[in-house]
Amino acid sequence: LISLQSLVQRCNMQQDMEHQQIVTEQQEQEWKSRYWNALEHKKFLEAVRVHGDRNFKAIAAYVGSRTATQVKTHAQKYFQKIERERVPME
């Protein structure tokens, strides 16, 4: 027979392992997702052409590896860069 204490310990260990796995996956995703790679940016540009430059959820779904918030930030920085390059500095 398994004692109640033993069962609780197993349950706690399982929860700790699941929590650690989730934390590790989140840390890996944060590290991995900091910079946009060439394929992600290419998909971003394709999605902007299809869905427009403000439909962040649709763009994120098309890119596949980014959230709508990440897409919004990327779009803001990208369009600011384009504007800076377009307007000659005096």
HELIX and SHEET records of a PDB file:
HELIX    1   1 LEU A    4  LYS A   32  1                                  29    
HELIX    2   2 ALA A   38  HIS A   51  1                                  14    
HELIX    3   3 PHE A   56  VAL A   63  1                                   8    
HELIX    4   4 ALA A   68  ARG A   86  1                                  19    
END                                                                             
